[in-house]
Amino acid sequence: MRYPREHSSKFIFNRIVTGDTRAELAELPDNSVALSFWSPPYYVGKSYEQHLRFEDWQKLIREVIHCHTRIILPGGFMAVNIGDILCFPDESIPRFQADNVRRKKVAVTKEQILETKQKHPDANRYDLAKLLSCSEQTIQRRLEDNNVRGGKHATSTKIKLTGCLVVEWAEQAGFYLYDQRIWHKDPCWANSRWHSNSYRAVDEFEHVYIFWKPGITEYDRHRLSAEEWAEWGSRGVWQIPSVRRNDRHDAEFPEGLAERVIRLFSPAGSVVLDPFVGTGTTTCVANRLDRQWFGIDNNPVNTAIATQRTDEA
């Protein structure tokens, strides 16, 4: 994998632009990017993605991946950081019913309600609530067994492994899943005694999927020290603390994650791209590590922050 220096005279890298990622990617030269490292919108209701339907989200990520087919160097990489944490409403699945035996705020049982109703056959749920000194919602929940996760009127949710979609779209675009890393974040809820009201896990890790474009890949063991290879270069799980304060961006990943990906999968002097640059974590680290860089975001506030942050690196 060799970086074509002639592209630098035709296209200006080392900058961050504001615009639609797909349109801006179309302006990049062919076979010019050694590594594209990005974290797309996760479709979890963040402020910058609330306008998207799930169909819109799929179309966006699929098209951005396909845009990479032309611009990644043969032998180069596209690394996508995403979390399989999505709970999607699904009208077709039954309501998840839960009897939280240890944490009921009201001790009234279904058996007590049925017994009271037998004594007062004409009583409606409001009457039963007065008789048992509880709310009518409690009467309904106990009688209908609808202690439903997410609320009695909300559609039930199911887990969808979005990484599988990313892999599928990447393969359709001509990339191959070369490797993956698990980014194990520090659990910010560690001091909480109760983590969840259900048996579902509280998320504490994300994936980094590494996709390879067919071509000659240059291996250089001197990119890392022997200690670094042992500690994380050859390890599948990376222990990296998450960002302590997301005051710049709703979903900022730590510089330590970007540094590992950039050092491992790109040579010095090559171009590192982030098509969802946010406030510039990838470009900031790339600049500090003697890479050329290019970032795109549709929010001018983000690109302004990213530009200043990267220039100061």
N, C-alpha and C positions, 0 to 999 in steps of 0.2 A: 504494500500500500504506500504510494508516494504522492505527496501533495503537489499538484500542478501549480507552480509558482506563477505561471503566466496569467492565471485567473485574477490575480491581485491587481493587475493593470486594467482589467476590463470591468471589474465589479469591486465596489468599495465594501470591504468587510470592516470589522471592528466598529460596529455601530448598532444601535437599537432603533427599530422603526415601529410606528404605530399604524395598525391596519388589520385587515382580515388575514389571518395566517395563510390561508390557501392562496390568496392573491399574491402575497409577498413571497411565498415560497416559489411561485412561478417565475419570479425574477432572478432567482439564484442560478449561477452557471451549472452546467452539467458536471457531474463527478467532481464536485468541489469541496464537499464536507466529509471530514474523516469520522466525526462523531456527532450525532444529534442526541442530546440528552434532555428529556422533558417530562413534565408531569402534567397531564391534561386535566381539565375539569373532571371531577369524579362523579358528577350527577348525584350529589347528596344535599342539594338545597343551599349551597353557598350563594352569597349575594351576586357574584358575577355569572352565575349559571341559572338563576331562577327563571329566566325567559325561555329556557330550553325545555322542550318535551323530550322524552326518551328517544323518540325517533330522530329528533334534531341532533341530539347528543351523539347517537350512533353514526349519523351521516357526517358530522364534523370530524370525529376521530378517524373514521374510515378514509375520508378524503385527505386528511392531513397525512396519514400513513402512505397513501398512494402518491402524494406529492414527493415523498422522499425517494421513490424509486429512481428518479432521474438524477437527483442532486448528491446522493451518497456515493462516495468513492467505491469502486469495486474493492472488496476486501474490508470495507469500512463497517461501521456499526450504528445502529439506532437503538438507544436505550430508553425504555419507557417505564417510569415510576408510577405505579397505580396500586390502589388498595382494593381488594375484593371484599368490600364492606357494604355493598349496596343491598338494601331491603326494598323490594319493589312491591307496590300494591298489586294485588291480583284478585279480581272478582271471582275467579273460577275456583279458588281454594276455600275450604271451610274456615270458619272463624277459629282461631287458636284460643281454646278455652283453658283458663288457669284458675286453679283453686289454691290461692296463696294462704296456706294453712297457718303460717306463723306471723303474718304481717297484716291481718285484717284490722282495719280501723274500728270496725263494728263487729261485735261478737255474735250477732244474730245469725242463726243457722237456717238452712232451708227447712229442716225438720221443725224448728220452732214456728216458722211462718206457716207451714202446712197445718200444724196443730192449732194455731190461732185462727186460721181460715176455716177449719172444721168447726170451731166454736162460733165463728161469726161468718156464716156462709155468704152473706150479702156484702161483705166488706170488699171494697176495691183496694188497690195497692196503696192509695193515700190513707185510707182508713187503717190498713194494716201497719203502715209506717207510724201512725200516731199511737196505735196500741202497743207497738214494740219499741217506741222511742228511737226510731231510726229514719233515714231518708227513704223516699219512694224509690230512688235509684237502687238502694240496697235491696229492697224487696224484689225489684225486677231482676237484678243480677243473680240473687240467690235462686229465684224461681226458674229463670230461664238459662241458668248456668252460662251466663255471658260475661264472665270476667275476662274480657278480650284484650289481648295485648294491643295497645294503641288506642283503646277506647271502644265503647260499645257501638258507635256509629261509624267507626273507621274501617276501611277495607283492610283485610288481613294482608300481611306482607310475607314474602319469601326471599331467601338469599339468591342472588344471581352472581355467578363468578365472571366478572367482567374481564378478567385476564384471558379467559378462553376466547372472548370476542376479539380482543387485541391480537392474539396469536393468529386467529383465523384471518383477520384483515391483513395482517402483515404477510402471511403466506400467500394470500391472493395478490399482494403487491410485488411478490418476488423475493421476499426476505425469508430467512430461516431462523428459527429460534435456536440460538447458539448456546445460551446459558441463561441462568437466572440467579439473582441474589435476593435474599430475604433481608429487608431492613427491619431489624428489631428495635423498636423505639422504647425509650424508658416509659413505663406505665405511669402517667400523670395522676392516676387514681390510686396509687400505691398506699396512701394513707387513709383511704376510705375502707371502712369495714365491710360494707355491702356494695358490691360492684354493679349488680343488675337484679331486677325483679323477675327475671326469667332464667332459663338454663342456657341462653345464648351467651357466647363469649363476648367480653369487652375487647374490642379490637386493639392490638398493640403491635402490629407488624404490617408492612407493605411489601409488595414485590417490585423488583427492578428486572424487567424482561430485556434481555440482550439479543437483538436481532442482527444477523450478519447478511451483508450483500455479497453474493458470490464474487470471488476474485482473490488475488494474492494478499494475504494478511501478514504484515511484518511483525514478527515476535521479537521483543527486546526485553530480556530479563532484567536489564539494568534500569528499567523504569521505576522499579521499587528496590529497596534494600532487601537483604535476605530476611531480616526481622519482619519487614512489612509483608513480604510474601507469606511468611509463616503466620503472622497475626491476622491478616485480612485478605491479602491478594489471592490466596488459594482457598479461602474459606467461603462457604455458601451462605452463612448467616453473619450479617454485619451488625454489631451492637453500636448504635450511634444515637446519642440523646437527641430528642426532637427539639425544635425551636422553642425557647422558653416563652417568648412573647411574639404573637403574630400581629404586631402593631403596624407593620408595613404592608402585610398581605394576609388574607384570610387563611391561606394554605401554603405557607412557606416551608420548604424543606431545608434541612441544615446544610451549611457549607461543607461539612465533613462528608456528606453523602455525595455531593457534586465532585469534591476533590478526589474521592476514590474512583468514581466512574471515569472522570477525565484522565487521571493519571494512568489508569489501567488500560483504557480502550482508545487512546489517541496519542500520537507522537507529538513532541514539542514542535511548535511552528505550524501545526495543522489547524484547520478550521473546526471550531466547536459551535454547534447551532442549538438554540433553544427556541422553538416556535411558539411556546407558551411561557415567555420569559418572566412574566409577573414583575417582581421588583428586582430581578437581576442576579439571583444567586448563582446560576450557571455561568453567566457572562463575567461576573465579578471574579469567580474562582478561575475561569479560563484565562482571563487577563493576568491574574497573579501567577499562573502556572506557565506563562510564556506560550499560550496558544492564541491564534486569531479567533475571533468570536463574532457571532451575529445573533441578535435577539429580535423577537416579534411579539407584540401584544396589542390587543384592540383597545386598551384603556390608556389614554394619554397621561393620566396621573401615574400609572405604573411605569410607563416607559421613561418618564422624567426621572423618577426615583432610580430606576434601573441604570439609566445613563450616568447619573451622578455617582452612584455607588460603584459602577464598573470603572469609571474614569479614575476614581479615587483609589482603586485597588492597586 
